[in-house]
Amino acid sequence: MSYTIDYYRGNIERETSLIRYAAFVSLFPRLVAGPIERAKNLLPQLHKPPKVSMQDITDGLSLFVVGFFKKVALADYMALYVDKVYDAPEQFQAPALVLATFLFSWQIYFDFSGYTDMARGVARMMGFRLMLNFNNPYLATGLGDFWSRWHISLSSWFKDYVYIPLGGNRKGKFNTYRNMFLTMVISGLWHGAAWTFVTWGAVHGLGRLCTRELERTSFYKERVPKVAKQLLVFVFVSFAWIFFRAETISDAWVIVTGIFSSGLANPYCPLLTLALTFAVWLYQFAYESRIKWVLELRYVRIGIVLVLVFYLAVFAPASEKGFIYLQF
């Protein structure tokens, strides 16, 4: 659709080769779950044989190992706890429901970004450059910032082909808010014809409507501590994930009411999962700080990859869980 629309709008030249167009549509690394590449980025790369350098091989392999670690060692391990709670939410009390919800936030991130890292890594080893699809989304300081970091290829697709054609922000504040809300609801419906996904989209749409002007104020930008903003965004996004993960609206309601009204029984706490998640969060904080240059040193990168490979070989649980986004 993006190729057809972009050509109709005059944003790209017509592709004259059916073989190149077919290769663009069916490039296997990103075919199942993205990143959703535009013709403008990928088709030019197919006009000549790719030149694969040793840097492409090493960078691509590193990306693949990181993505594989995210999926097998993190996402699938977290799923053991999340599935247990969400499959029978009425049997658990507030602490377990909160913990499972926060863990699902990380599970879906590790699961999906793990896939796209592997896809980008394989493509890079073949000489193709796929776009960055996740940019530390749980370090976002606002909901607008979050959607510029989460599933970037899909978020930008909805912006260019749904939000802007609806009118974008060109026809006054009311129409801007209407278009934002409709875009988020449609993005929820894109995930599946179920009220859970529609509600998830609507929750995010309402969140954007309520926070858009606040996030633009000097008070929010300068006076509210960055960590507080990041925490608020993470809590809101995690709350919205309840509707995304729950099997039905009834189950989602059981979880929401259980969080705020049930007892405080101490849940079984997977400490290794929490430790790994905390380590990833620290790494992301460091990557967006002044010491980023240390993490980009060659020997540091090699050391991290070796540690991940060792963990996968020795500690990672056996798993046959499919990728979450394969169902959409």
N, C-alpha and C positions, 0 to 999 in steps of 0.2 A: 504493500500500500504506500509506503513512504517513497519508493522509487516513482510510482505512478503519479502521486501527488506532487512531488518535487519537480518532476518533468513538466507536469501541467502548469505549475507555477513559474516555470522557467528558471528554477534554481540549479538544475543540472542539465548536462547535455544527454541526448539520447544515446543509449548504448547500442552499437551496431552489431555486436557479436552475441548471438544466442548462447554460445558456449560460455562466454565471460559472464553474461547475466545469470545463467544457470549456476555457474560456480559461485557467484555472489549470493544467490538465494540459498544454496545448499552447502555452504562452507561448514563442514561438520563440527569443528570445535565449538562454535557458538550456536549451533542449530537448535538445540533442545531448550536451553534456558537463558540464552544471551551471553554476552551483551548484545542488545538489539542494534546491530550496526546499520548505519545509513549508507545508501549507495554512494553518497558524496565522499565518504571516507574509504570504503572498501573497494569499490569498482576501480579507482585509479591504481590500486595496488595489484590488480589482476591484468593490467595492460602490458606488463612485462614480467619475465620470470623473476621471482624473488631472489635476492642475494642473501644467503644465510651465512652470517659470521659466527665466529666462536663466541662473541659477546651475546649474540642471539640465543645460542645453545645454552650458555650458562645462565643467562637471565631467565630464559623460558623454563629451564629445569628447576631453578629456584622458585619461580612462581608456581609451578606445578606441585612441588613438594609442600609449599606453604598451603596451597589450596587443599591438597590431599590431607594434610594434618588438620586443617579446620574441619573438614567433613568427618573423617574417621575418628580422630582423637578427641575432638571437642563436640561437634554437633550430634553425632550418634551416641556419644556417652551421655550427654545431657538429655537426649530423648528417652533414655531409660527411666528417668525420674519424671520428666514432663508427661510422657504417655501414661504412666501409672496414675498420676493425679488427674489429668484431664479426661481420662477414660471413665472415671467414677468420681466426679468432683464433690458429690454429696457426702462422700465418705471421709472427707478431709476438712480440717479447720483452717482458720485464717493464715497461720504461718506457712503451712504447706502450700496453700493456694497462692500466696504471695511469692514464695520461693519458686514454685513451678512457673509462674507467670514471668518473673524476671529471667529465669533460665531459658524459657522459650524465646524471649527477646534475643538472647545470645545464640540460641540454637538456630533460629531461622537466619540470623546474620552469618554465622559460621557455615551453615549448610549452603546458602545461596552464594555468598561471596567466595566460598570454597570452590563451588562449581565454576564461577566466572574466572577465578584465578587459574584453575586448571585449564579452562578453555583458552585464556589469554596466553598461558604458558606453552601449550601445544602449538597454538598459532604462531607464537614468537619463534619457536624452534623450526617452524616451516617458513619463516621469513615474513610473516604478516603481523601487523600491529593492530590489535583490537583495543577499543577504548576502555579507560578505567571505568568500572561500574559501581564501585563502592569506595568511599573516601572517609573512613573512620566516622560513620554516621552517628555513633553514640557519643561523639564529642561535639555534636551540634549545639549551638547556643540559642536556637530558636527553631520553630517548626518549618519555617521557610528554609532555613539553613539545613535542616534535616533532609528535606526533600531535594536539596541540591547535592546531597551526599549519598542518599540511599537509591539503589537501582537507577543510577543516573541515566542509563540509556532509555529506560521506560518512562521515567519522570519527564525527561526532555521530549520524548515522543508525545506524551499526553499534552505537554505544554504547546508544542508546535502544531499538532494535528487535532486537538480538541479545544484547549483553552483559548488559543489565539483565534481560531475560526469562530468560536462563540462570541468573540468580541474583545477578549482579553481585558485590558484595563483602559480601553479607549473611550468608553461611553458612560463615564460617571462611576461613583463609588458603589451604588446599589448594583449595577450591572456587573461591576468587577467582582463583587462578593458573590453574586449569583453564579457567575462563570467559574469562580474558584470552587464553590461548593459542588456544582454539577460535575466538574472535572474529577473531583475526588470521589464522588459517588460512582461515576462511570468507571473510574479506575478500580474501585472495589468490585463492581459488577464484572469487570474483565476477568477477575480471578475465578469467578464461578457464579452460576445462577442460584445463589443462596442468600437468604436474609443476613446471615452472619457476615458475608463479604460486603454486602451493601451497607450494613451498619458500621462496619470497620471504616469504609470510605466516608460515611456520613460523620462519624466521630472525628476523623481527621479534617474533614471539611469545616466542621464547626470550630475545631481547634484553630484552624488557620484564620477563620473569620474573627475570632475573639482575640487573637494575639498579633494580627498583622500590623495594626497601628502601634501597639505597645512596643513591638520589636524595633520600630523605627524611631522611637523617642530617645533623646539623649540620656534620660534617666536610666532606661533599660540598657543602653549600650555602654554607659560609663559608670553608673553607680551600682548596678547589680553585679555581684561577683561572678566571674566566668564559671566557676565550679557550680554555683547555685543555678545558673541558667542551664548548664549541661545536665544537672541532676533533674531539674524540672522537666526538661524535654524527654529524658530517658524514662521518667515515671509516666508521663503522659503517653508516650509511644508504647510503653509496656502495657498500660491499661487498654489501649486500643487493640493490642495484639490478642487480648482475651477473646474478642469477637472473631478475630481472624482464625484462631486456633480451635475454638470450641466447635463441637460437632453440630450443635443446634443453638438457636437463640435461648432456649430454655436452659441449656447447660451453661451458656455464658452468664445468664441471670443468676444461676445458682452460685457461680464463682464470684461474681461481683457482690452479691448479697452476703456470701460466706466470708469474703475478705473483711467486710465492715461490721458483721454481726455475730460471727461464730466465735468459739473459744480460742484459747491460746495454747493448745497442746503443742509440745515441742515436736517438730517434724523430724523424720529421718533426714539428716543433712549430708549430702554427698560432698565431703570436704575437698576431695581432689578436684571435682568440677569447679567449686568455688575458687580454689587456688589457681587453677589454669585460667579461669575467666579473669581473675584479678591480675594475673601476669600479663594477659593480653591487653587489658585496659591500661596498665602501667606502660606497656610498650607503645600504645597509641598516644598516650599523653606525652611520652618522651619524643615520639616522632613529630609532634606538633610543637615542640619546645625548642630551646636554644641548643640542646645537645643532639639534634637530629643528625648533625654531621658525623657523630660517632657511630650511629646506627648504619650509616651509609658507607662506612669504611669496608674495604673488600674483605679483610680478615674477620671482621665482626659479622658480616653477612654470611660468610662461609661457616663460621662457628655456629651461628643460629640454625642454618640449614642442617648441619651435622647433628645438632642436638635434636631437631625435629625428626630426622631420620632414625636416630637411636630410639627415641620414644616410640615411634611407630613400630619399629621392629621388636621392641621388648615389652612395652606396656599397653599399646593400643588394643582395645577389645575387638574381637571378631564381630563383624556387623554386615548385615545384608540390607540395611535400610536404604530405600531409594531417596533421591533428592526431593525435597519438599516441592520445589517449583516444577517438577515434572508433571504434576497433576493439573497445571493451569494451561 
